[in-house]
Amino acid sequence: MKADIKKINIFSRKRFWAGILSAQFLLFFILAKFHSTLIVFERFFEIQKVFHQKIFAVFPFSVGDLLYILLAVLMIFYLLKIFKKKTRNHFVLKFLILLNLLYFLYQIFWGMLYFQTPLAEKLPNEEITLQDTKTLALKYLNLCKQTRNRVSEDRNGVFKLMNLKLTEQEILLQQSQLPSFISSKKPTGINSFKSSLWKAIMSSTGILGYYNPFTGEAQFNPELPSTYLPFTLAHESAHQLGFAREQEANFIGYLIGKDSKNAELKYSTQYFVLKSLLNDLVEKDPEFVRKIIRSYSSGMKRDRLAEKMFVKKNEGFLNDFFGFTNDLFLKSNRQDGSITYSYFTGLLIRYEKMNANK
C-alpha cells in the first residue's frame, strides 16, 4: 500500500516530469551519435509511414491541421490555468506530461531522421566553381523556356496548373524512379497530399507546405502561384518518403520532377532550380543574374511578376517572424538556414556533373 502511494506521489510531481523531459533530450542526443540506432529509426519510419498514410489518406480534409488546432486550444487552456494561482500546480503538471508525450512521439516518428547519412556523401566529392553554377543556370534558363511553351496560362498569360490530381499522381509515380544509389526508401503509392485548412496563415507567413509527422500527410497551400505548387508537392512528398532535411527534400523534389512527362511538374521543378541557382549567384555576380532575368521568355516574366505580386500581397510581420523562427529550426537540426541555397545547389551541380561525365 505504501509503495503504491509512493508511486502516485512520484508521478504527480512536476520535478519528475521535468526530469523525464530533460532525460529525453539527453537520450535522443546520444542516440543520434550512433549509426546503428539511426538505422533502426529509419526502418521504423518505413513501417510507420505506410501505417500513417493508409489511415489518414482516407479523410478528404487535413487531419493534421485539425490535430494542431486542438493542440493549440489545449495549450492555451493550460497556460490560462497556469496563470491562476489556484490551478497552477495541477496544470503545470499536465502541461509537462503533454510536452513529454509530444516530444517523444515527434522524435520517434520524425526527429531522428534529421541525423541520417547526408545525401552529399552519396555523390562524388568534386569542387564546385562559380562557372559550374553559371553554366547550369544557363542550361536551366533554356530548359524553362522550352517547357514553358507546353503549359497552360490563365487570362493574364500566367502559368496555370490545370489538373492538380494528375500532378499528384505523377509525383507518386516518379518516386519509384529515384536512382537506387540516392534512395533505397520505398514509396507507399498512397496519395496523402492535403490542402491545408490554414491557407490564409500559410500565405501570410511564407510557408508553402509542410509535412505532418503525426499523420504522414503532406500539407500544401492551395493559394500558391502555379509556379510554386507542383514543386512544393514534390518537396513535401520527399518528406513523406523519409528525407527530413529541407535542402535534401528539395534535391529529391528535383529528381522527382526533372524528367517528368508532366509539363507542369517539369516546368515548376526547372523554374525552382533556376531560381535557386540565381539566388546562389546573386551576391557573387549580380550582373550575371540580372542578365539571366532579362533573358526570361515573356511567359516566364509574367510568372515572375505573379510570384512577386503574391509575395508583396502577403508580406508583413508574420512573414518575417516565421522566416526567422524557421531559420533557427533548420539550423538546430543540422541544416542550412532557410535563406541558404548552397547545399541544395551543391547536390544539384555534383549530380549534374556526374551524369554529364557518364
C-alpha positions as CSV (number, residue, x, y, z in Angstrom):
1,M,0.0,0.0,0.0
2,K,2.8,2.4,0.9
3,A,4.7,1.5,-2.3
4,D,1.6,2.4,-4.3
5,I,1.2,5.7,-2.6
6,K,4.9,6.5,-3.2
7,K,4.5,5.7,-6.9
8,I,1.4,8.0,-7.1
9,N,3.4,10.8,-5.4
10,I,6.3,10.4,-7.8
11,F,4.1,10.6,-11.0
12,S,2.2,13.6,-9.6
13,R,5.4,15.7,-9.1
14,K,6.4,18.4,-11.6
15,R,10.1,17.8,-11.0
16,F,9.7,14.2,-12.1
17,W,8.2,15.1,-15.5
18,A,10.6,18.0,-15.9
19,G,13.4,15.5,-15.2
20,I,11.9,13.0,-17.7
21,L,11.8,15.7,-20.4
22,S,15.5,16.6,-19.7
23,A,16.4,12.9,-19.8
24,Q,14.6,12.6,-23.2
25,F,16.7,15.5,-24.6
26,L,19.9,13.7,-23.5
27,L,18.8,10.3,-24.6
28,F,17.9,11.3,-28.2
29,F,21.1,13.5,-28.4
30,I,23.1,10.4,-27.5
31,L,21.2,8.1,-29.8
32,A,21.8,10.5,-32.7
33,K,25.5,9.8,-32.4
34,F,25.2,6.1,-33.3
35,H,24.8,5.0,-36.9
36,S,23.2,1.7,-35.8
37,T,20.4,3.4,-33.8
38,L,19.7,5.7,-36.7
39,I,19.2,2.7,-39.0
40,V,16.7,1.4,-36.5
41,F,14.8,4.7,-36.7
42,E,14.9,4.7,-40.5
43,R,13.5,1.1,-40.6
44,F,10.8,2.1,-38.1
45,F,9.9,5.1,-40.3
46,E,9.5,2.8,-43.3
47,I,6.8,0.9,-41.4
48,Q,5.0,3.7,-39.7
49,K,4.8,5.9,-42.9
50,V,2.7,3.2,-44.5
51,F,0.6,2.9,-41.4
52,H,0.0,6.7,-41.1
53,Q,-0.7,7.3,-44.7
54,K,-3.2,4.4,-45.0
55,I,-5.1,5.6,-42.0
56,F,-5.2,9.4,-42.7
57,A,-5.3,9.4,-46.5
58,V,-9.0,8.2,-46.4
59,F,-10.0,11.6,-44.9
60,P,-10.7,14.3,-47.5
61,F,-9.6,17.0,-45.2
62,S,-6.3,17.6,-43.3
63,V,-6.4,15.6,-40.1
64,G,-3.0,17.0,-39.1
65,D,-4.3,20.6,-39.3
66,L,-7.2,19.7,-37.0
67,L,-4.8,18.0,-34.6
68,Y,-2.7,21.1,-34.4
69,I,-5.7,23.3,-33.8
70,L,-6.8,21.1,-31.0
71,L,-3.3,21.1,-29.5
72,A,-3.1,24.9,-29.8
73,V,-6.5,25.2,-28.0
74,L,-5.4,22.8,-25.3
75,M,-2.0,24.6,-24.8
76,I,-3.8,28.0,-24.5
77,F,-6.2,26.5,-22.0
78,Y,-3.4,25.0,-19.9
79,L,-1.5,28.3,-20.0
80,L,-4.5,30.3,-18.8
81,K,-5.0,27.8,-16.0
82,I,-1.3,28.1,-15.1
83,F,-1.6,31.9,-14.7
84,K,-4.2,31.3,-12.0
85,K,-2.7,30.5,-8.6
86,K,-5.4,28.0,-7.5
87,T,-5.0,25.8,-10.5
88,R,-1.3,26.5,-11.3
89,N,0.3,23.3,-9.9
90,H,-2.2,20.9,-11.4
91,F,-1.9,22.4,-14.9
92,V,1.8,22.8,-14.9
93,L,1.9,19.1,-14.2
94,K,-0.5,18.4,-17.1
95,F,1.5,20.7,-19.4
96,L,4.8,18.9,-18.6
97,I,3.2,15.5,-19.3
98,L,1.8,16.7,-22.6
99,L,5.2,18.1,-23.6
100,N,6.9,14.8,-22.8
101,L,4.4,12.9,-24.9
102,L,4.6,15.2,-27.9
103,Y,8.4,15.4,-27.8
104,F,8.8,11.6,-27.6
105,L,6.3,11.0,-30.5
106,Y,8.0,13.6,-32.6
107,Q,11.4,12.1,-32.1
108,I,10.5,8.5,-32.9
109,F,8.2,9.5,-35.8
110,W,10.5,12.1,-37.4
111,G,13.1,14.0,-35.4
112,M,15.8,11.3,-35.6
113,L,15.7,11.3,-39.4
114,Y,17.5,14.6,-39.4
115,F,20.6,12.7,-38.4
116,Q,20.6,10.3,-41.4
117,T,23.7,10.0,-43.6
118,P,23.7,13.2,-45.7
119,L,23.0,12.8,-49.4
120,A,26.2,14.7,-50.1
121,E,28.1,11.6,-49.0
122,K,26.4,9.6,-51.8
123,L,27.7,11.9,-54.6
124,P,31.2,12.5,-55.9
125,N,33.1,15.0,-53.8
126,E,34.0,17.4,-56.6
127,E,35.0,21.0,-56.3
128,I,32.2,23.3,-57.4
129,T,33.2,26.5,-59.2
130,L,31.4,29.7,-60.0
131,Q,31.5,28.8,-63.6
132,D,29.8,25.4,-62.8
133,T,26.9,27.4,-61.3
134,K,26.7,29.8,-64.2
135,T,26.7,27.0,-66.8
136,L,23.9,25.2,-65.0
137,A,21.9,28.4,-64.7
138,L,22.1,29.0,-68.5
139,K,21.1,25.4,-69.0
140,Y,18.0,25.7,-66.9
141,L,17.1,29.0,-68.4
142,N,16.9,27.3,-71.8
143,L,15.0,24.3,-70.3
144,C,12.5,26.6,-68.6
145,K,11.9,28.5,-71.9
146,Q,11.2,25.2,-73.7
147,T,8.9,23.7,-71.1
148,R,7.1,27.0,-70.5
149,N,5.7,26.7,-74.1
150,R,4.0,23.4,-73.1
151,V,1.9,24.6,-70.1
152,S,-1.4,26.4,-69.9
153,E,-2.0,30.0,-69.0
154,D,-4.8,32.0,-67.3
155,R,-6.4,35.0,-68.9
156,N,-3.4,37.2,-67.8
157,G,-0.9,34.9,-69.5
158,V,0.4,33.5,-66.3
159,F,1.2,29.8,-65.9
160,K,-1.8,27.9,-64.5
161,L,-1.8,24.4,-63.1
162,M,-4.8,22.7,-64.8
163,N,-5.0,19.4,-63.1
164,L,-3.7,19.1,-59.5
165,K,-4.7,15.4,-59.1
166,L,-2.7,14.4,-62.3
167,T,0.3,16.2,-60.9
168,E,0.0,14.4,-57.6
169,Q,-0.3,11.0,-59.3
170,E,2.8,11.8,-61.4
171,I,4.8,12.7,-58.3
172,L,3.9,9.3,-56.7
173,L,4.9,7.6,-60.0
174,Q,8.2,9.4,-60.1
175,Q,9.0,8.5,-56.5
176,S,9.6,4.9,-57.7
177,Q,12.1,6.1,-60.4
178,L,14.6,7.7,-58.0
179,P,18.2,6.5,-58.5
180,S,18.9,3.5,-56.2
181,F,22.3,4.9,-55.1
182,I,20.5,8.0,-53.8
183,S,17.4,6.4,-52.2
184,S,16.5,2.9,-51.0
185,K,13.3,4.3,-49.4
186,K,10.1,2.6,-50.5
187,P,7.3,4.8,-51.9
188,T,3.9,3.9,-50.5
189,G,1.9,4.9,-53.6
190,I,-0.7,6.4,-51.3
191,N,-2.0,9.9,-52.2
192,S,-1.9,11.7,-48.9
193,F,-1.5,15.3,-50.2
194,K,-3.8,17.6,-48.3
195,S,-4.9,21.2,-48.9
196,S,-4.1,23.0,-45.7
197,L,-7.0,24.4,-43.6
198,W,-4.6,27.2,-42.7
199,K,-4.1,28.6,-46.2
200,A,-4.5,32.2,-45.2
201,I,-2.0,31.9,-42.4
202,M,0.4,30.0,-44.6
203,S,0.2,32.7,-47.2
204,S,0.9,35.4,-44.7
205,T,3.8,33.5,-43.1
206,G,5.6,32.5,-46.4
207,I,5.0,28.8,-45.7
208,L,4.5,26.9,-48.9
209,G,3.8,23.5,-47.4
210,Y,4.7,21.2,-44.5
211,Y,4.9,17.6,-43.6
212,N,3.0,16.4,-40.5
213,P,5.0,13.7,-38.7
214,F,2.0,12.7,-36.6
215,T,-0.3,11.9,-39.6
216,G,2.1,11.4,-42.5
217,E,0.1,14.0,-44.5
218,A,1.8,16.4,-47.0
219,Q,0.1,19.7,-46.4
220,F,0.2,22.4,-49.1
221,N,-1.1,26.0,-49.5
222,P,-3.7,25.9,-52.3
223,E,-3.4,29.7,-52.8
224,L,0.2,29.4,-54.1
225,P,1.0,30.6,-57.6
226,S,1.2,27.6,-60.0
227,T,4.9,28.1,-60.4
228,Y,5.3,27.1,-56.8
229,L,2.7,24.4,-56.4
230,P,3.9,21.3,-58.3
231,F,7.4,21.5,-56.9
232,T,6.1,22.2,-53.4
233,L,4.1,18.9,-53.7
234,A,7.3,17.1,-54.9
235,H,9.3,18.6,-52.0
236,E,6.7,17.5,-49.4
237,S,6.5,14.0,-51.0
238,A,10.2,13.7,-50.3
239,H,9.5,14.2,-46.6
240,Q,6.8,11.5,-46.9
241,L,9.5,9.2,-48.2
242,G,11.7,9.9,-45.2
243,F,14.0,12.8,-46.2
244,A,13.9,15.1,-43.3
245,R,16.4,17.9,-44.2
246,E,14.8,20.7,-46.1
247,Q,17.6,21.1,-48.8
248,E,17.7,17.3,-49.3
249,A,13.9,17.3,-49.8
250,N,14.5,20.0,-52.4
251,F,17.0,17.7,-54.1
252,I,14.7,14.7,-54.1
253,G,11.9,17.0,-55.4
254,Y,14.3,18.0,-58.2
255,L,14.9,14.3,-59.0
256,I,11.2,13.6,-59.0
257,G,10.3,16.5,-61.4
258,K,13.3,16.9,-63.7
259,D,12.4,14.0,-66.2
260,S,8.7,14.0,-65.7
261,K,6.4,13.7,-68.7
262,N,4.0,16.1,-66.9
263,A,4.9,19.5,-68.3
264,E,3.5,21.4,-65.3
265,L,5.6,19.4,-62.8
266,K,8.6,19.7,-65.0
267,Y,8.4,23.4,-65.5
268,S,7.8,24.1,-61.8
269,T,10.9,22.0,-61.0
270,Q,13.1,23.6,-63.6
271,Y,12.0,27.1,-62.6
272,F,12.7,26.3,-58.9
273,V,16.2,25.0,-59.9
274,L,16.9,28.2,-61.9
275,K,15.8,30.5,-59.1
276,S,17.9,28.5,-56.6
277,L,21.0,28.9,-58.8
278,L,20.4,32.6,-59.3
279,N,19.9,33.0,-55.5
280,D,23.3,31.4,-55.0
281,L,24.8,33.7,-57.6
282,V,23.2,37.0,-56.7
283,E,25.9,38.1,-54.3
284,K,28.8,36.6,-56.3
285,D,27.9,38.0,-59.7
286,P,24.8,40.2,-59.6
287,E,25.2,41.4,-63.2
288,F,25.1,37.8,-64.5
289,V,21.8,37.3,-62.5
290,R,20.3,40.5,-64.0
291,K,21.3,39.3,-67.5
292,I,19.6,35.9,-67.0
293,I,16.4,37.5,-65.7
294,R,16.4,39.9,-68.7
295,S,16.6,36.8,-70.9
296,Y,13.5,35.2,-69.5
297,S,10.8,34.4,-72.0
298,S,7.8,36.7,-72.0
299,G,5.8,33.9,-70.2
300,M,8.5,33.4,-67.6
301,K,8.5,37.2,-67.0
302,R,4.7,37.1,-66.4
303,D,5.2,34.2,-64.0
304,R,7.9,36.0,-62.1
305,L,5.7,39.1,-61.8
306,A,2.8,37.0,-60.5
307,E,5.2,35.5,-57.8
308,K,6.4,38.9,-56.8
309,M,2.8,40.2,-56.5
310,F,1.9,37.2,-54.4
311,V,4.8,37.8,-52.0
312,K,4.1,41.6,-51.9
313,K,0.4,40.9,-51.1
314,N,1.2,38.7,-48.2
315,E,4.4,40.2,-46.7
316,G,4.3,41.6,-43.2
317,F,5.3,40.9,-39.6
318,L,4.1,37.3,-39.6
319,N,6.2,36.5,-42.7
320,D,9.3,38.0,-41.1
321,F,8.7,36.3,-37.8
322,F,8.1,32.8,-39.3
323,G,11.1,33.2,-41.6
324,F,13.3,33.9,-38.6
325,T,12.0,31.1,-36.5
326,N,12.2,28.6,-39.4
327,D,15.8,29.6,-39.9
328,L,16.6,28.9,-36.3
329,F,14.7,25.5,-36.5
330,L,16.7,24.4,-39.6
331,K,20.0,25.3,-38.1
332,S,19.1,23.5,-34.9
333,N,18.6,20.3,-36.9
334,R,22.0,20.3,-38.7
335,Q,20.6,22.1,-41.8
336,D,21.5,25.3,-43.7
337,G,19.2,28.2,-42.8
338,S,16.2,28.9,-44.9
339,I,18.0,31.7,-46.8
340,T,20.8,29.5,-47.9
341,Y,20.7,27.6,-51.2
342,S,24.3,26.4,-51.3
343,Y,23.7,22.9,-50.0
344,F,20.9,22.2,-52.5
345,T,22.8,23.7,-55.4
346,G,25.9,21.8,-54.3
347,L,24.0,18.5,-54.5
348,L,22.4,19.6,-57.8
349,I,25.7,20.6,-59.5
350,R,27.5,17.5,-58.4
351,Y,24.7,15.2,-59.6
352,E,24.5,17.0,-63.0
353,K,28.3,16.9,-63.4
354,M,28.3,13.2,-62.5
355,N,25.7,12.5,-65.2
356,A,27.5,14.6,-67.8
357,N,30.7,12.6,-67.2
358,K,29.0,9.3,-67.9
